[in-house]
Amino acid sequence: MLVQQIGETTLGRPLIVAYISAPENIRELPKYKDIQRRLADPRLNSLNGDVNRGDRLTREGKTVVVISCSIHSTEIVASQMSMQLAYELASARDADTLEILRNTILLLIPSPNPDGVDIVADWYRKTLGTPYEGTDPPELYHHYAGHDDNRDWFMLNLKESRTVTRLLWKEWFPQIVYDVHQQGQTGSRFFVPPFYDPPNPHIAPVLLREVGLLGHKIAADLQAEGQQGVITNALYDTWWHGGFRTAPYFHNSVGILTEAASAKLMTPMTVTREQLAKSSTRGMLSALQPATNFPDPWPGGEWHPRDIMRMEMSAARSILSMAAKYREHYLREFYQLGQRALRWPLTSDHPLAYLIPAGQGKDEAVAKMIAALVEQGVEVYRMDRELHLLPAGSLGFADRKARETPLGSYLVFLEQPYRANVQTLFERQVYPDRRTAGGEAERPYDVAGWTLPMQMGVEALPIGSIQEPEAQRRLTLVRDEADARRDLGLPQKAGDRSPIVNPLARPVRLALYKSWTASMDEGWTRYVFDTFNVPFTSLRDREVRAGNLRAKYDVIVLPSMRLKEIIEGRSKETAPPEFAGGITEAGVEALRRFVEEGGTLVCWDDSTELAIKRFKLPLRNALEGLKSSEFYCPGSILRIEVDNSDPLARGMARNVDAYFVNSAAFEVTDKDRVRVVARYPEKKEDILRSGWLLGPQYLAGKAALAEVTLGKGRVILFGFRPQHRAQTWGTFPFIFNAIARGSE
């Protein structure tokens, strides 16, 4: 075993990985790392005419397996299991273990979020022996993202995501990645793949088969041990790109997820048959009803953290055993997937590349997008001289004339080993219309659409061909974020501080509401403010209740939280008194007075409910009360039409892509008090840009962004999330314009 620090966390803790393999392999880690690099990019092996080198590498290499534990820190057992797994692999001398050590190299990450492990452990110790034992901590267990730290694997906003991505897709190129999780307490005891439908169309079919093969191996081994309650083909799908276990699919690797039923952190609990009978999900009618994918339900009883550990240990050993026994198979298949990605058919439906033109006036967004692509191993080229590019005819262009493209533009070619990653980030997603027998929408695992250029507000055009010979000589490979920022004339990063200049022209006394319920939307908003160096104060329940807010603040932002969550806060059964309760009715009245006295209240998405209903504003959410059979939009990119003469839309285009997550749309009842800044198109066919939208007629023509006068102040209502997971750079200007209203 070799333990190395690979970086630091957001809060400055060491982020470590343990390499576990046979001693002779550990001594030659640089050799095996080089083999992995050459297997990941077959082009490296055709140099000097060595066409058979790939075959030799598959014979010489070792299967590289990554096991990552407890990225979600309340899913705490896996981080403890990692210690036991490391000990057993390092000390056992049985034939199976020796075969694993000889034929594999394990990269064991005890947690990619050690900040959160400490937060959860500290809270658990603090509440041990109290009525709050086993509850979640009253703060995000990732400083910015909380549970969404596992939603950052293509955007790479977080230090932890960037560090682990560099380890996997820039240094080690694993064949198998196993992401160890826990799920709810009263359902199945253990989920393993195969996954539920729908699959992402850009995942290689052979990878879906390999995922299923490994999953069934885990399930069979658990069954042989007498473990009950193991389910496959349920709940979790492979559509979405952005999780730790989904990123491998777009890097030609096998990604495995398991989800064990949780205890109360590290406290055992009792699960009754009645609770199990009421538990159902996609692919499981009841946690007590046998099915082909769930042949041996668990009958209920006591559930201990050690039960979780046993199942996770068994799953890890199953994966490592397969990786060892079929070492050459996994390496060869990994190599062949890279080869196939390099054989790209050039037709009207298959562009040569995507062009990111220079001169868009969105340099920070372009730099961020280029950095995110490069950091995950996508090849991006800068044009050092003008080129004439022919658009890809059927992919959105009105004409087929070659266009001269300016110096400083970027090209992302499809013909590269991680082609699937480029496709799934640049193309529009079309989520299949999936409904239950009763006509209700079947909820996707996460979101339905995420097209990166749309979220970023960056133009990216499909290119059919380049009209100059030897055009490659006019291109320079972008190697890192510093390259992109230097090319665009942006300030360079120094240390951990963001180099982005505060976009606010005048100082504003800004407060961001921060609840003890640990809102992820608050965390992401805080991340955006820190990234853009916008000063702010965190506003707690007690201060809101105390009132006199206008004396201290010009602008207050409410993140996306439902009315009940803001007013009632955390229940007294789950936390000590100092963390229980919300702003209460006294806080609602204090917010109203803040606005009436000249303040600006900015509400994202769900928090618009509080302002509309409690302040009796002259508009309503037109989507409230609709069934999912009538209207459903689970996380998609929609078009909004913008009045860009309005101060709230300063610097915006007439048409903008916005992120909608079961969000709001407004009907105005008093036009004298309400100014609509952005609305959804009147033609329902024009609304959906990427993802899934049922019932677009309910959105057509409705307001998406509005400002309402109240006394001397104003309430600004965003029906969408302008900072969703800090991915939606295209709508960030709305945020800063709204804040700037407080200084006018």
N, C-alpha and C positions, 0 to 999 in steps of 0.2 A: 504494500500500500504506500502511496505517495499522496500527501495532502498539500494542496496549493491554494493560496489566496488568488482569486482571479479578478478581484475588484473590490469596491466598497459599495455599501448600500446607500440609499437616500439619506439615512440618518448617521452614516459614517461607520457602520459595523463592517467587519470583514465578511466578504462573500467567498465561500470556499467550495472546492470540489476535491473528492478523493478518487484517485486512480487506483483500481484494484485489478490485479492480474497476476500471472505467474512471475516470479522474480526475474527470469530472463527477459520477459516482455517489458517489465517496468524499467529495466536497465536500458532498453532500446526504444523508449517511447518516441524520440524524434524520428526514428526510422518508420515506425508505424503511423505516425502523424503524416509523414510525407506520402506513404502509400495511400492513406485515406484521401489526401488532397488530389492525388493522381486518379484515383477511382472516381472521385466526384466530378472531375473535369476531363473527359476522355481526350480532349484536344491536346493535353499535355503529353500524351503517350504516342501520338502520331508524328512527333517531331523526329527528324533524322530518319524517317522511314521505319521506325520501330513499331510495326503494326501489331505485333503479338505481345507487346508489353502488358496490356490490360489483362491478358490471360495469366501471365506470370504473377502479376500483382494480386489477383484473386487467390492464387495458390499460396502466396507468401503472407498475405494480410491476416488480420484478426477482426472478428466481428466487433465493432464498437457499439456498445450499448450505453445509453444514458438513462439513469433512473433519478427522477426529481421528485422531491417530497414536500408536501405541506406548503405549496405556494399560497394556498388559502389557510391562514394561520389558525383559525378555529378548527380546521380539519387537522388536528394536531398530532394524531397517532403516528402518521408516516414519518415525521421528523424523528420520533423516538425509535421507530422501526429501523430507520437507516443505520442506527448504531448497532443494533443486533445483527442486521444483514452484513455490515462490514466486519464485525467480529467473527461471525460464522465462516465467511469466505476466507478470512485471513488465518483462521485457526484450524478448520476442519481438514481432514486428510482422506476422506472417502473418495471413491473413484469419480462420482458425479461432480463433486466440487473441484477436483483436480482437472477434470476435463473442461469445466467452465473457465478456470484460471488459465489453462493452457491455450484455449481457442478464442477467448474474448478479452476485451479491455473494457472494464466497467468504469464509467464516469458517474460517480455517485454524488448527487447534490443534496445534502441533508435538508436544505430549504433554500429556494431562491428569494425568500423573504424573511431573513433572520430577524429583521426589525419586528415583524409581526409575531414571530415565535416568542420573542421576549415580551412583547405587549400582552399577548394572551397568557403566557406563563405568569407574569407579574399579577395580572388581574385574577387569575385562578388562585394563586397563593393568597391574595388579599381577601378573597371571598370564601375561601375554604372554611367549612364549618358554619357558614352563615346561610340565610335563606336564598342568597344569590349565587351559591356555589354552582358552577357549570354554566353560567350565563355568558353571553358575549360581552366583551369590554365596551365601555361607553366612548370609544374612539375608533377611527378607522385603523385597521391592522396593517395597512400600508399608508404611509404618511399622506399620500395624495389619492391613491386609487382604491384602497380597501379591497373588496372582492374583485374589482375590475383590474387588479394587477395581472390577472389572467385573461385580459381582453386587449393586451397591448403588443401582441407579437408580430404585427406588421407595421404599426405606427412607431413603436420603440420610443415612446416618450420617457419612460422610466429608466433610471440608471441600471436597475436589476435586469430589465428586459434587454437592454443594450449589451450588458456584460455577458449574459448567458448566450445571447444570439451570436456574439463574436466567438465565444467558445465553440458553439455547435457548427455554425455555418461559415466561419472564416478559418477555423483551426482544425477541428476534429472530424467533421462531416460524418456523423454516426449513421449506422444502418437502422438502428431501432431506438426509439425514444419512448420511455414509459413514464407517464405523468400520474402520480398517485394522489387520489382525492377521497373525500368522504361526501356523502349525500345526507338527506333527511333521515330522521330516526325511525319512522314507522312504516317504511316501504320494504323493498327487497333488502337482503343483507349485503349483497355484493353485485354490482354491475360489471360485466366485462363485454368487450365487443364480440360479435359484429354489432355495428351501430344501426340505428333506426334510419328510415328514409326521411328526406331525400339526400343523396350524395351530391357533393360538388362535382360538376361535369368535368373539371380540369384535374381531378385526382385520377392518376393512372389506374385502370381497372385491376392490374396485378397487385397494386398496393392495397386496394380494398379486399382482395382475396387473402393477402398475407395478414392483414389486420384480423380478418375473420379466423384464419388458421391459428394464429397465436391466441386469440380470445377463446376459441374452443378448447385449445390445449389447456389454458388456465382453468376453464370451467370443468373440464374432465378431471384434471388433477385435484381440484377442490372437492368434486363429487366423490372421487376415490378415497379422499380423506374423511368422508362423512360430513362435509360442510353443507348445510342447507341454505336455501334462500338465494341461490346464485341465478341471476337473470342475464340474458343476452337480448339483442335486437329490441331495445326499449329506450325511450326518452331521448337519449343523446344521439345526434346526427352528425354528419360530416359536411354539411352545407357551408357553414360559416368559416371564415378565415380570420384568425386573430387570437387563438388559444395556443397554449404550450404544446398540446398534443395534435393540433391541426397544422401548425407551421411545418412539421416534418413532411407532410404529404406534398407540399409545394417545394420541397428540397429533395425529392426522390427517396424519402425515408419512410419507414413504418412508424406510425404514431399510435400508441396504446394508451387508453384511459381506463382506470378502474375507479369505482365509486363505492366505498364501504358505508354501510349505515353508521351514523354517528352515535356516540354516547353523549353525555353532558360534559363536553371537553374530556377530562380524564376521570370523570365520575361515572360509575356504572348506573344503569337505569333499567326499569322494567317496562316492557312493551307488551300490551295486552292483545288478545285475539280480536277484540272489538276494534282497536286502533288499526290493526293490520287489515281487517275486513273492509274498512273505510278508505284504505290507501289505494289509489289507482293512478295510472299515468299512461302515456303513449306506449303501447306494447304490453301493458299489464292491467288486466281488468280488476284484479284484487291481489293484494300481497298474500292471500291465502289460497288462491285458485291456481291449481297446476295448469301448465300449458307447455307446448313443445319447447318454447324458449325459456320456460320457468318450471322445470319438471318436479322440483322438490322444495316447495315453500317451507319456510321456517315457521313453527307453530306459535312462536311468542315465548316470553319469559325474560330472564335477566340477560342484559347485553352489556358486555364489558369492553373496555379498550383493548384488553388482551385478545378478545375475539377478533377485533379489527386487525390487530397486528398479525395474528396467525394467517388470516386470509391474504394480507398484503405480502407477507413473507413468502407464502406459497406461490402467489402470482409472480413475484420477482424471480424466484427460483425456476418457475416454468419458462419464463422468457429467456433467462440466461442459459438454461439447458438447451432450448431450441436454437439459440444463437450459437452455442458451442457445437452441437451435433451437425448443424447445417451451415457451418461457417462459410464454406466456399460458395454455397448456393446464395446466401444473403449478399456476399460481396459481388458475385457475378451479376445478380439482378440489379443491384445498386448501380453498377457500372453501365449496364445495358439501358437503364432508364435515362441516364445522362446521354448516352449515344442517341437514343430515340428523340430526345429533346432537341438535339442538334440537326436532326433531319426534319426540316420544317417546310411543308409545301407552300409555295408562293402562288396563291390564287386570290380572286377578288374578295373572298371571305377570310383570307389568312394574310394579314398585313406583314410586311417585312419588319416594321419597327413602329414605335410610337415616337412622335416628335413633340418635344416640349419647347415651343418657340421662345426666343429671347424677346425682351421688351414688353412683357405683359403688365409691368407695373406692380407686380406682386412678388418682389424678389425674396422676401422672407419666407413666403409660402413655398416658392420654388425651391429655395435652399433646403427647407425642412423636408420636402418631398424627396428631393434627390438624396439627401442624407439618409432618410429612412430606407430607401431602396438599396443604396450602396451598403449600408450596415448589415442588411440581411443577405448579402451576396449577389444581388442583381447587378449586372454590368450596365453602366450608364456612360455614354460618350459625349464629350463636348465637341462642338463643331468649331475648328480653328479657322476654317475658311467657308465662304458661302457655298452651298450646294443646291442643285435643282432637284427637288423631290416630287415624285408623282404620287398623288393621294391614292389610297385604296378605295376603289370605286364604289363598292356597295356598303361602305362603312361610315356613311354620314356626310360625304362630300357631294356638292351639287354639280361639280364638273370634274374632268379628268385631266386638266392642264397641269403641266409641271410648274412648280412654284419655286422661286428663288427664296431660300431660307437664310436668315441673317446669321452672321457670326455670333457665337456665344449661345446658340440654341443647343438643346440636348437631344440625343437619340437613345432609345432603349430598344435594342434588337430582340426579336423573338427567338432567333437562333442562338440560344445559350442554354447551359445545363439546367437552369432554373426557369425554363420557359413557362411552366405552369404557374409559377409565382407571378410572373409578369401578366399573364392572361387574367388571373383571378383578381388582380389589383386594378388593372386598367379597363377591363371590359365591364359593361353593364350587366348586373345580375337580374335574372328573370326567375323569380322563385315560383315553383309550381303551385297551382291553386289546390290546396289540400284542406278538406273539410271533413268533419265527423258525419256519421249517418244522420244526425239531426240537423245538419247544415251549418253548424258552428265552425268557425275557423280553427284549424289544428295549429296550435302554437309552435313555432320553430324553437329550436334549442336556444338560440340567441337572436341575432338580427337576420334580416332577409337581404339587405343590400348594403354595400360599403365602398363602392367604386372610388378609388383613392383620388384621382384628379377632380372628380365632382365634389367630394368632401373638402378638398383643399382649395377649391375655386380656381384651379390651374387648368389652362387649356392644354390638352394632350390629343394630338391628331394621329390617326392611323395612316401609315405611309406604305404605298405599294412597291415603290422602287426608287433607286437613286440614279440619276441620269448621267453621272460622271464615272469614267473608269478610275479604278484605284482610289475610290472615295475614302477607303479606310485610312489612307495616309493623311487625310484632313481631319481626323478625329483623335481625341485624346481621352483615355480612360480616366474617369473620375474615381479617385481612390478613397476619399473620405469627405466628411462634412466640411473640413477646413478648405479643401479644394473648391467645393461649391460656393462657399461664402466668399472666398477670395475672387473667384470668377465673377461673382455678382457685385463686387465692390462693397460687401457688408463687413461690419466689424467682426474681428476674430474673437473666439472664445478664449477667456483667460481664467483658469481654475474652474470652479463649479458654477460660477455666476453666469446667467444667461447674457449673451452679448446684444440682445435685442433692445433697441431704444424705446423707452416709454412713449406710447403713441399719444398720450394726453398732452394737449398744448398748455393747459393751465392746471395747477394743483386742485385736487378734489378731495374732500374729506369723505372717504369711502369706507363702508362697513359691509361685511359679508356675514350673513346669519349662519351660525354654526351650532347645530343641535347635538345633544348627547345621544341621539339615535344613530349617530355616525353616518351621515348622508354621503354617499359616493359622489353625488352631483356637486355637493359643496367642495369635496376634495378636488375634483377636476376643475372647478371654477378657481379654486385657490391656486392650482397648478398653472392655469392660464395667466392669472395675475402675476405670479412669480416669474413666469417665463417672459412676460412682457414688462417686467420691472414696474408694475403698477402698485404703488403703496396702498395698503388697506388695513383695516382692523377687523379681527374676528369678533362677532357680536353674539354673546351668549344669552340664554333665556332670561337670566336674572336681570341683565342690563336692559333687555327689551321691556320686561315687566315694570322696571323702575321708571320708565318714561323719560321725558325731557331729551328726546333723541335729536331734535333739530338743533339744539345748542352744540352738539358734538359732531353731527354728520350732515353732509350735503346729499349723499346717495346711500341707500341701503339696497343690497341685492339679496333676494330670496332665491336660493337654488331650487331645483325641481323637487318639491316635497308636497304631499297631499295636505289639505287643510287640517285633517285630524292629527296627522303626525306633528305638524308645527304647533298646534294649540295644545295638544295633550302630551306630546313628547313621549319619553320612555315611561313605561308603567312602573308603579312603585313595587311590583312583585319581582322585577328583574334587576333592580339596582338600588343602592343606598339612596337616602333622601336627597343628597346633594346632586345626584344625577337624574332624578326622577322628575316628571312633569315637563311641560313645554312652556310656551310664552303665555298661556292661559288667555282668558278674555281680556284681562288687563293689558297684556301685550298687544292684542289686536287693536284695542283702543289707542295704545301708545303709538302704534304704526300709523293709524288714521290721523292722529294729531300731527305726527311728523310730516305727513304729506300736506295736510291743510295749512301748516305753518310755512310751507314753501319747499319742503324736501322732495326728492325724487326717489320713488320706490320702483325697483326693477324686478320683475318676476319672470322666472324661466318656467315654461311648460306647466307642470302640475301645481306650482305655487300660485298660478293665476287664479285658481279656484278660491283661495282665501281672499284675495283682493276683490274679485268680482262679487262674491256672495256676502262677505262681511262689510264691505264698503258700499254695497248696493250700486255698483258701477253700471252704466247704461249699455251693457252688452252681455251676451251669454255664450257659453260653450255649446255650439250647435251639434256637437258629437255626443254630448252627455246623454246617457240612457240607451244608446243604440246597442243592439246585440252584435256579437262578432259575425253573425250571419248577414248582418246589414252593412256594417263598416268594420274594417280591420286593417291596421297598418303597423306591423310589429317592430319596425326598425328599418326604415327605408329612406331613400333620398327623393325628395319631391321638389318640383319647380315652384318658385314663388315669383310673382310679378311685383316689382319694387318701384315706388315713387322716389326716384333718386334725386329729386329736388328737395326732399325733406331733410332736415338736419340729422335725423336718425339714420338716414341712408347715405350720408356723405361718403363719396368715393366708391359707391356700389354701382353695379351694372343694372340695367333694366330687368334682366332675368337672372335669378340667383338660385342655386341649389341649396336646399335646407334639409336638416335631418329631423325626421319625424318618428317618434317612438311611442305609439299609442297616445299621441299628444292631443292638442286642442285646436279648434278653429272657431272664430268668433262671428256672431251676428250682432250688428250694432243696432241699438234701439234709440239712441239720441245722437244724431250726427253733429250737433253743435258742440258736444263735449268730447267727442271721440274723433281722433285723426288716424285714419288707416294708412299705414306706411307700406305694408306689403300684404298681398292677398294671393290666394291660389287661383290659377287660371279658370276662366269661365268654361272653357272646353275641357270636359273631364278627361279626354284622351291626352291632354297636354300635361297632366299633373305628375304622374309617376315617371321618375327618371331611372331608378335602380331599386330592385327589391320586390315588394309585394304590396298591393293595395286593393282591398275589396271595398266596393261602394264609393268610388271616386265622386259620384254626384253629390254626396254629402259635404264634400270639400269645395266643390266648384264655386268660385266667386267669393268664398268666405275669407275673412281677415285672418292673416297669420301673424302680423305685428301691428300693434296699435298703441297710441298714447292717449290717455284719458286725463282731463283736468279734474282736480279735486281741491277746492279751496285755492290757496296760493301755489300749490304744488302740482305734481303730476304722477301718474302711475303708468309705467311702460310695461306692456304685456307681450311676452314672446309666447306664441302658441307652439313653437318648436324649441329644440335645444340648440342654442347657437354655439355651445362649447362641448357638445357630446363627446365624452371620453377624450377631450382635447384633440380630436381628429378633424373637426370641422373648421379649418382655418378660413374657408371661404365666407363664413358668417361671423368671424371674429370682429370685423369692423363694426358690425351692429352693436356689439358689446361696448366697445370703446366710445362710440357715438352716444350710446345711452348714458354712459357714465359722464361723458362731457356735458350732457344737458344739465347736470347738477351744478356746473360752474357758470352757467349762462344767466 
